[in-house]
Amino acid sequence: MNKLTLTAQANGGTVLNIAEEAQKQGLLGAENANTQDGGFGLWLSNLLKVAMTLGAVVCLAFIILGAIQWITSSGDKNKVEMARDRITNAVIGLIVLAATMALFNLVANFLGIDAIKII
């Protein structure tokens, strides 16, 4: 039984291309792997981009909805308070999204990988 052996290279960044390494070592089933697709890292990066974008859109929608509720509250204290709470929660959600993105980028930079490109 062959085992996959990975070697690290000190080239300024960590590259972990398991499919290509398995093909080099001639492991069973490795010939079916596509090394040009980007692998799990690209999939994770795209998933995080979509999740962050959807989260930001939902937060902005809640801010707009809270503003509309505030405007149409007609001075009713309960409605104003509900609208203010909705806006506050949406802003907290945006802060959590930004902190998550910053933490993920910090870990990615520490590991020397390009995980998410904003633009």
C-alpha positions as CSV (number, residue, x, y, z in Angstrom):
1,M,0.0,0.0,0.0
2,N,1.4,3.3,-1.1
3,K,1.2,6.3,1.2
4,L,1.2,10.0,0.1
5,T,4.3,11.8,1.3
6,L,4.3,15.6,1.2
7,T,7.3,17.8,1.2
8,A,7.4,21.4,2.2
9,Q,9.3,24.0,0.1
10,A,10.6,27.3,1.5
11,N,9.7,29.5,-1.4
12,G,7.9,32.3,0.5
13,G,4.5,30.6,0.5
14,T,2.9,27.3,1.3
15,V,1.6,25.3,-1.6
16,L,-0.3,22.2,-0.8
17,N,-1.3,20.5,-4.0
18,I,-2.2,17.0,-2.9
19,A,-3.5,15.9,-6.3
20,E,-0.3,16.8,-8.1
21,E,1.8,15.2,-5.4
22,A,-0.3,12.0,-5.6
23,Q,0.1,11.9,-9.3
24,K,3.9,12.3,-9.0
25,Q,4.1,9.4,-6.6
26,G,1.9,7.3,-8.8
27,L,-0.8,6.5,-6.2
28,L,-3.9,4.5,-7.2
29,G,-6.7,6.8,-8.4
30,A,-4.4,9.9,-8.7
31,E,-4.7,9.9,-12.5
32,N,-8.3,11.0,-12.2
33,A,-7.5,14.1,-10.2
34,N,-7.6,17.5,-12.0
35,T,-4.7,19.6,-10.6
36,Q,-5.7,22.7,-12.5
37,D,-9.1,23.3,-10.8
38,G,-7.7,24.9,-7.7
39,G,-8.9,22.2,-5.3
40,F,-10.4,22.7,-1.9
41,G,-8.7,26.1,-1.3
42,L,-10.5,27.7,-4.3
43,W,-13.8,26.0,-3.3
44,L,-13.5,27.4,0.3
45,S,-12.5,30.8,-0.9
46,N,-15.5,31.0,-3.3
47,L,-17.8,29.7,-0.5
48,L,-16.6,32.4,1.9
49,K,-17.0,35.1,-0.7
50,V,-20.6,34.1,-1.4
51,A,-21.4,33.8,2.3
52,M,-19.8,37.2,3.2
53,T,-21.6,38.8,0.2
54,L,-25.0,37.4,1.2
55,G,-24.4,38.3,4.8
56,A,-23.6,41.9,3.9
57,V,-26.6,42.2,1.6
58,V,-28.9,40.8,4.3
59,C,-27.5,43.2,6.9
60,L,-28.0,46.1,4.6
61,A,-31.6,45.0,3.9
62,F,-32.3,44.9,7.6
63,I,-30.8,48.4,8.0
64,I,-33.1,49.7,5.3
65,L,-36.1,47.8,6.7
66,G,-35.4,49.3,10.2
67,A,-35.1,52.8,8.7
68,I,-38.5,52.3,6.9
69,Q,-40.0,51.1,10.1
70,W,-38.6,54.0,12.0
71,I,-40.0,56.5,9.5
72,T,-43.4,54.9,9.5
73,S,-43.6,54.5,13.3
74,S,-45.6,57.7,13.7
75,G,-44.0,58.4,17.0
76,D,-45.1,55.1,18.6
77,K,-42.4,54.3,21.2
78,N,-42.7,50.5,20.7
79,K,-42.3,50.7,16.9
80,V,-39.4,53.1,17.2
81,E,-37.7,50.8,19.7
82,M,-38.2,47.8,17.4
83,A,-36.8,49.7,14.4
84,R,-33.8,50.9,16.5
85,D,-33.1,47.4,17.7
86,R,-33.3,46.0,14.1
87,I,-30.8,48.6,12.9
88,T,-28.5,48.0,15.9
89,N,-28.6,44.2,15.3
90,A,-27.9,44.7,11.6
91,V,-24.9,46.9,12.3
92,I,-23.6,44.3,14.8
93,G,-24.0,41.7,12.1
94,L,-21.9,43.9,9.7
95,I,-19.2,44.3,12.4
96,V,-19.1,40.5,12.9
97,L,-18.8,39.9,9.2
98,A,-15.9,42.4,8.9
99,A,-14.2,40.8,12.0
100,T,-14.6,37.3,10.5
101,M,-13.1,38.5,7.2
102,A,-10.2,40.2,9.0
103,L,-9.5,37.1,11.1
104,F,-9.6,34.8,8.1
105,N,-7.3,37.0,6.2
106,L,-4.9,37.2,9.2
107,V,-4.8,33.4,9.4
108,A,-4.3,33.2,5.6
109,N,-1.4,35.7,5.7
110,F,0.1,33.9,8.7
111,L,0.0,30.6,6.7
112,G,1.3,32.3,3.5
113,I,-1.7,31.5,1.3
114,D,-3.9,33.7,-0.9
115,A,-7.3,32.7,0.4
116,I,-9.6,35.5,-0.5
117,K,-9.2,38.3,-3.0
118,I,-11.8,41.0,-2.3
119,I,-11.9,42.3,-5.9
